[in-house]
Amino acid sequence: MIPTRKRFGQHFLHDPAVIARIVAGVALQPGDAAVEIGPGRGALTPLLLAAAGQLDVVEIDRDLAALLRTRFAAEPRFVLHQGDALEIDWHALRRERGRRLRLIGNLPYNISTPLLFRLLACAGAIQDMHFMLQKEVVDRILASPGSRTYGRLTVMLRPYVNASRVLEVGPGAFHPNPAVHSAVVRLTVNEAPPDWAGSPEYAAVVSAAFGQRRKTLRNALQGLLRPDQISALGIDPGARAEVLSAAQFGALARAAAGGFR
């Protein structure tokens, strides 16, 4: 048995009932360009491969990659990419597969947010994502304006994806048991995100607004927008970031870029 490695944040899924519910929730179809990120010891892998008929997997751990390579040696539609998911060229893989990718993964908690932001930059290559994440992260993704969990991650993802919770998973479904509860989230990528979503101004405005979330927009956005520019958009400069929708942040981003549209 290959030991878990703390540096990779490994917690291996082993509960058959949870595994079956995840596979059913993903609902792969024959011919889908399915990609499993961080397959680990392969708890989901054979079921995903059987459902889609083909499967790319991305595994950073060399020992686990060797285990998977041996286990699926007789499967010609199984393709192993030994490396870091943060460094994969997702657009190139989409071109190779001839269709948008369907990503599935039990993501290590220490890379989940950086990987989500990396995937945003490649959203055009992706159809949807089903990820096991820390429940707290899923709560943030699904949060509504005005709620305690609404923040930068919510607002950065919202223009790109429609998000829904698939199921919640307790620590006992993993080995070793994590110290937190988990949840599976479905992120369906919007085919045409608004033009402001990928702009540097959008990222800058959102980051500044939530950098010190108790500050009002008037104070948080100093250097990016004047109070009168904020007011001209129908937004109260005395409001705080957590009450604004993604579309309102988009309007602020367009104003910061120099154009009111």
Secondary structure as a PSIPRED ss2 file (coil, helix, strand):
# PSIPRED VFORMAT (PSIPRED V4.0)

   1 M C   1.000  0.000  0.000
   2 I C   1.000  0.000  0.000
   3 P C   1.000  0.000  0.000
   4 T C   1.000  0.000  0.000
   5 R C   1.000  0.000  0.000
   6 K H   0.000  1.000  0.000
   7 R H   0.000  1.000  0.000
   8 F H   0.000  1.000  0.000
   9 G C   1.000  0.000  0.000
  10 Q C   1.000  0.000  0.000
  11 H C   1.000  0.000  0.000
  12 F E   0.000  0.000  1.000
  13 L E   0.000  0.000  1.000
  14 H C   1.000  0.000  0.000
  15 D C   1.000  0.000  0.000
  16 P H   0.000  1.000  0.000
  17 A H   0.000  1.000  0.000
  18 V H   0.000  1.000  0.000
  19 I H   0.000  1.000  0.000
  20 A H   0.000  1.000  0.000
  21 R H   0.000  1.000  0.000
  22 I H   0.000  1.000  0.000
  23 V H   0.000  1.000  0.000
  24 A H   0.000  1.000  0.000
  25 G H   0.000  1.000  0.000
  26 V H   0.000  1.000  0.000
  27 A C   1.000  0.000  0.000
  28 L C   1.000  0.000  0.000
  29 Q C   1.000  0.000  0.000
  30 P C   1.000  0.000  0.000
  31 G C   1.000  0.000  0.000
  32 D C   1.000  0.000  0.000
  33 A E   0.000  0.000  1.000
  34 A E   0.000  0.000  1.000
  35 V E   0.000  0.000  1.000
  36 E E   0.000  0.000  1.000
  37 I E   0.000  0.000  1.000
  38 G C   1.000  0.000  0.000
  39 P C   1.000  0.000  0.000
  40 G C   1.000  0.000  0.000
  41 R C   1.000  0.000  0.000
  42 G C   1.000  0.000  0.000
  43 A C   1.000  0.000  0.000
  44 L C   1.000  0.000  0.000
  45 T H   0.000  1.000  0.000
  46 P H   0.000  1.000  0.000
  47 L H   0.000  1.000  0.000
  48 L H   0.000  1.000  0.000
  49 L H   0.000  1.000  0.000
  50 A H   0.000  1.000  0.000
  51 A H   0.000  1.000  0.000
  52 A H   0.000  1.000  0.000
  53 G C   1.000  0.000  0.000
  54 Q C   1.000  0.000  0.000
  55 L E   0.000  0.000  1.000
  56 D E   0.000  0.000  1.000
  57 V E   0.000  0.000  1.000
  58 V E   0.000  0.000  1.000
  59 E E   0.000  0.000  1.000
  60 I C   1.000  0.000  0.000
  61 D C   1.000  0.000  0.000
  62 R H   0.000  1.000  0.000
  63 D H   0.000  1.000  0.000
  64 L H   0.000  1.000  0.000
  65 A H   0.000  1.000  0.000
  66 A H   0.000  1.000  0.000
  67 L H   0.000  1.000  0.000
  68 L H   0.000  1.000  0.000
  69 R H   0.000  1.000  0.000
  70 T H   0.000  1.000  0.000
  71 R H   0.000  1.000  0.000
  72 F C   1.000  0.000  0.000
  73 A C   1.000  0.000  0.000
  74 A C   1.000  0.000  0.000
  75 E C   1.000  0.000  0.000
  76 P C   1.000  0.000  0.000
  77 R C   1.000  0.000  0.000
  78 F E   0.000  0.000  1.000
  79 V E   0.000  0.000  1.000
  80 L E   0.000  0.000  1.000
  81 H E   0.000  0.000  1.000
  82 Q E   0.000  0.000  1.000
  83 G C   1.000  0.000  0.000
  84 D C   1.000  0.000  0.000
  85 A H   0.000  1.000  0.000
  86 L H   0.000  1.000  0.000
  87 E H   0.000  1.000  0.000
  88 I C   1.000  0.000  0.000
  89 D C   1.000  0.000  0.000
  90 W H   0.000  1.000  0.000
  91 H H   0.000  1.000  0.000
  92 A H   0.000  1.000  0.000
  93 L H   0.000  1.000  0.000
  94 R H   0.000  1.000  0.000
  95 R H   0.000  1.000  0.000
  96 E H   0.000  1.000  0.000
  97 R H   0.000  1.000  0.000
  98 G C   1.000  0.000  0.000
  99 R C   1.000  0.000  0.000
 100 R C   1.000  0.000  0.000
 101 L E   0.000  0.000  1.000
 102 R E   0.000  0.000  1.000
 103 L E   0.000  0.000  1.000
 104 I E   0.000  0.000  1.000
 105 G E   0.000  0.000  1.000
 106 N E   0.000  0.000  1.000
 107 L C   1.000  0.000  0.000
 108 P C   1.000  0.000  0.000
 109 Y C   1.000  0.000  0.000
 110 N C   1.000  0.000  0.000
 111 I C   1.000  0.000  0.000
 112 S H   0.000  1.000  0.000
 113 T H   0.000  1.000  0.000
 114 P H   0.000  1.000  0.000
 115 L H   0.000  1.000  0.000
 116 L H   0.000  1.000  0.000
 117 F H   0.000  1.000  0.000
 118 R H   0.000  1.000  0.000
 119 L H   0.000  1.000  0.000
 120 L H   0.000  1.000  0.000
 121 A C   1.000  0.000  0.000
 122 C C   1.000  0.000  0.000
 123 A H   0.000  1.000  0.000
 124 G H   0.000  1.000  0.000
 125 A H   0.000  1.000  0.000
 126 I E   0.000  0.000  1.000
 127 Q E   0.000  0.000  1.000
 128 D E   0.000  0.000  1.000
 129 M E   0.000  0.000  1.000
 130 H E   0.000  0.000  1.000
 131 F E   0.000  0.000  1.000
 132 M E   0.000  0.000  1.000
 133 L E   0.000  0.000  1.000
 134 Q E   0.000  0.000  1.000
 135 K H   0.000  1.000  0.000
 136 E H   0.000  1.000  0.000
 137 V H   0.000  1.000  0.000
 138 V H   0.000  1.000  0.000
 139 D H   0.000  1.000  0.000
 140 R H   0.000  1.000  0.000
 141 I H   0.000  1.000  0.000
 142 L H   0.000  1.000  0.000
 143 A C   1.000  0.000  0.000
 144 S C   1.000  0.000  0.000
 145 P C   1.000  0.000  0.000
 146 G C   1.000  0.000  0.000
 147 S C   1.000  0.000  0.000
 148 R C   1.000  0.000  0.000
 149 T C   1.000  0.000  0.000
 150 Y C   1.000  0.000  0.000
 151 G C   1.000  0.000  0.000
 152 R H   0.000  1.000  0.000
 153 L H   0.000  1.000  0.000
 154 T H   0.000  1.000  0.000
 155 V H   0.000  1.000  0.000
 156 M H   0.000  1.000  0.000
 157 L H   0.000  1.000  0.000
 158 R C   1.000  0.000  0.000
 159 P C   1.000  0.000  0.000
 160 Y C   1.000  0.000  0.000
 161 V E   0.000  0.000  1.000
 162 N E   0.000  0.000  1.000
 163 A E   0.000  0.000  1.000
 164 S E   0.000  0.000  1.000
 165 R E   0.000  0.000  1.000
 166 V E   0.000  0.000  1.000
 167 L E   0.000  0.000  1.000
 168 E E   0.000  0.000  1.000
 169 V E   0.000  0.000  1.000
 170 G C   1.000  0.000  0.000
 171 P H   0.000  1.000  0.000
 172 G H   0.000  1.000  0.000
 173 A H   0.000  1.000  0.000
 174 F E   0.000  0.000  1.000
 175 H E   0.000  0.000  1.000
 176 P C   1.000  0.000  0.000
 177 N C   1.000  0.000  0.000
 178 P C   1.000  0.000  0.000
 179 A C   1.000  0.000  0.000
 180 V C   1.000  0.000  0.000
 181 H C   1.000  0.000  0.000
 182 S E   0.000  0.000  1.000
 183 A E   0.000  0.000  1.000
 184 V E   0.000  0.000  1.000
 185 V E   0.000  0.000  1.000
 186 R E   0.000  0.000  1.000
 187 L E   0.000  0.000  1.000
 188 T E   0.000  0.000  1.000
 189 V E   0.000  0.000  1.000
 190 N C   1.000  0.000  0.000
 191 E C   1.000  0.000  0.000
 192 A C   1.000  0.000  0.000
 193 P C   1.000  0.000  0.000
 194 P C   1.000  0.000  0.000
 195 D C   1.000  0.000  0.000
 196 W C   1.000  0.000  0.000
 197 A C   1.000  0.000  0.000
 198 G C   1.000  0.000  0.000
 199 S C   1.000  0.000  0.000
 200 P H   0.000  1.000  0.000
 201 E H   0.000  1.000  0.000
 202 Y H   0.000  1.000  0.000
 203 A H   0.000  1.000  0.000
 204 A H   0.000  1.000  0.000
 205 V H   0.000  1.000  0.000
 206 V H   0.000  1.000  0.000
 207 S H   0.000  1.000  0.000
 208 A H   0.000  1.000  0.000
 209 A H   0.000  1.000  0.000
 210 F H   0.000  1.000  0.000
 211 G H   0.000  1.000  0.000
 212 Q C   1.000  0.000  0.000
 213 R C   1.000  0.000  0.000
 214 R C   1.000  0.000  0.000
 215 K C   1.000  0.000  0.000
 216 T E   0.000  0.000  1.000
 217 L H   0.000  1.000  0.000
 218 R H   0.000  1.000  0.000
 219 N H   0.000  1.000  0.000
 220 A H   0.000  1.000  0.000
 221 L C   1.000  0.000  0.000
 222 Q C   1.000  0.000  0.000
 223 G C   1.000  0.000  0.000
 224 L C   1.000  0.000  0.000
 225 L C   1.000  0.000  0.000
 226 R C   1.000  0.000  0.000
 227 P H   0.000  1.000  0.000
 228 D H   0.000  1.000  0.000
 229 Q H   0.000  1.000  0.000
 230 I H   0.000  1.000  0.000
 231 S H   0.000  1.000  0.000
 232 A H   0.000  1.000  0.000
 233 L C   1.000  0.000  0.000
 234 G C   1.000  0.000  0.000
 235 I C   1.000  0.000  0.000
 236 D C   1.000  0.000  0.000
 237 P C   1.000  0.000  0.000
 238 G C   1.000  0.000  0.000
 239 A C   1.000  0.000  0.000
 240 R E   0.000  0.000  1.000
 241 A H   0.000  1.000  0.000
 242 E H   0.000  1.000  0.000
 243 V H   0.000  1.000  0.000
 244 L C   1.000  0.000  0.000
 245 S C   1.000  0.000  0.000
 246 A H   0.000  1.000  0.000
 247 A H   0.000  1.000  0.000
 248 Q H   0.000  1.000  0.000
 249 F H   0.000  1.000  0.000
 250 G H   0.000  1.000  0.000
 251 A H   0.000  1.000  0.000
 252 L H   0.000  1.000  0.000
 253 A H   0.000  1.000  0.000
 254 R H   0.000  1.000  0.000
 255 A H   0.000  1.000  0.000
 256 A H   0.000  1.000  0.000
 257 A C   1.000  0.000  0.000
 258 G C   1.000  0.000  0.000
 259 G C   1.000  0.000  0.000
 260 F C   1.000  0.000  0.000
 261 R C   1.000  0.000  0.000
